[in-house]
Amino acid sequence: MSLMRIRPTYTAAIIERHDDTVLIALRSPTDPERRLWQFPHGRVEENESPEKGMRRIARDTLGLKIEIVVGQPPFLAHVEGREVEIRFFICGVLDGEATPGPYEEIRWISKHHLQEYEFDDISKPVVEWLLES
């Protein structure tokens, strides 16, 4: 089955642990004055479902085996000047210890501490939603 896409698809994960903390990541900033946090994410490969892509990205970049609890509807965003489709997934950790992989830094933080961090534009609405729930 071929999955034809009009625009690239990215997945992002709200990875939660049993202690009610979530994983946030900091990319190496291009502008050291503006350090923006985000949720772990990556690009879905051709002929790969967003769910399969999310599992691969978590395993390959963070060293985590995850369980997808629920997926959110896709939305459009701009990444590196290009319109893309993004799917957020709420996930649990099945196995592994998180490693930074391509990120400058990763942190497990309590949801109520999310407002203490500056997030990228794609993550901001998700942070607001998490703070309300």
C-alpha positions in Angstrom: 0.0 0.0 0.0 1.5 3.3 -1.1 1.0 6.4 1.1 1.1 9.4 -1.2 1.6 12.6 0.7 1.1 16.1 -0.6 3.4 17.6 2.0 6.0 16.1 4.4 4.6 14.6 7.6 6.3 15.0 11.0 5.4 13.3 14.2 5.9 14.7 17.7 5.5 13.0 21.0 4.3 14.0 24.4 6.2 11.1 26.2 4.9 10.6 29.7 6.4 8.5 32.5 4.5 7.0 35.4 5.6 9.8 37.7 3.6 12.3 35.6 6.6 13.9 34.0 7.0 14.6 30.3 10.1 14.7 28.1 11.1 18.0 26.5 14.0 18.5 24.2 16.3 21.4 23.3 17.8 21.5 19.8 21.2 23.1 19.3 20.2 26.7 18.8 21.2 28.6 15.7 20.7 31.7 17.8 22.3 31.1 21.3 20.2 34.0 22.7 17.0 32.1 21.8 16.9 28.6 23.3 13.6 27.1 22.4 12.3 23.8 23.9 10.1 21.4 22.0 8.7 17.9 22.2 10.7 15.2 20.5 9.8 14.9 16.9 11.0 13.8 13.5 10.0 13.3 9.9 7.9 10.3 8.8 9.6 8.3 6.0 7.9 7.6 2.7 5.5 4.6 2.9 5.6 4.7 6.7 2.5 5.5 8.9 2.8 8.3 11.4 2.4 5.8 14.2 5.2 3.6 12.9 7.3 6.7 12.3 6.8 7.9 15.9 7.9 4.6 17.3 11.0 4.6 15.1 11.9 8.2 15.9 11.6 7.5 19.7 13.7 4.4 19.4 16.4 5.7 17.0 16.8 9.2 18.5 16.0 8.8 22.2 16.6 5.1 22.8 13.0 4.6 24.0 10.5 2.0 23.2 7.2 3.8 23.4 3.5 2.9 23.5 1.2 5.2 21.7 -1.8 6.0 23.9 -3.6 8.4 21.7 -3.0 10.3 18.5 -4.2 13.8 17.8 -5.6 15.0 14.5 -2.9 16.3 12.1 -2.4 20.1 11.7 -0.4 22.2 9.3 2.7 24.1 10.4 5.8 25.6 8.9 9.1 23.8 9.5 12.3 25.3 8.0 10.1 27.5 5.7 8.1 24.6 4.3 4.5 23.7 5.0 4.3 20.3 6.7 1.7 18.1 8.4 2.3 17.4 12.1 0.8 14.6 14.2 1.2 14.7 18.0 1.0 11.5 19.9 0.6 11.0 23.7 2.9 8.1 24.5 4.1 6.1 27.5 7.5 4.6 28.0 7.7 0.8 27.7 11.4 0.3 27.9 14.7 2.2 27.8 16.4 5.2 29.3 16.1 8.4 27.3 19.3 9.7 25.7 19.7 13.1 24.1 20.5 11.7 20.6 20.4 14.7 18.2 19.3 17.1 20.9 21.6 19.4 22.9 19.6 18.5 26.1 16.6 16.6 27.2 14.7 16.9 30.5 11.9 15.1 32.3 9.7 17.7 33.9 6.4 17.9 35.7 3.6 19.2 33.5 2.9 22.1 35.8 6.5 23.3 35.2 6.1 23.6 31.5 5.3 27.3 31.7 8.8 27.9 33.0 10.3 27.0 29.6 10.2 28.9 26.3 8.8 26.6 23.6 8.9 26.8 19.8 5.8 28.0 18.0 4.6 24.4 17.1 4.8 23.3 20.7 3.2 26.3 22.4 -0.5 25.3 21.8 0.3 21.8 23.1 1.9 23.2 26.2 -1.2 25.4 26.8 -3.4 22.3 26.4 -1.3 20.2 28.8 -1.4 23.0 31.4 -5.2 23.1 31.2 -5.7 19.3 31.5 
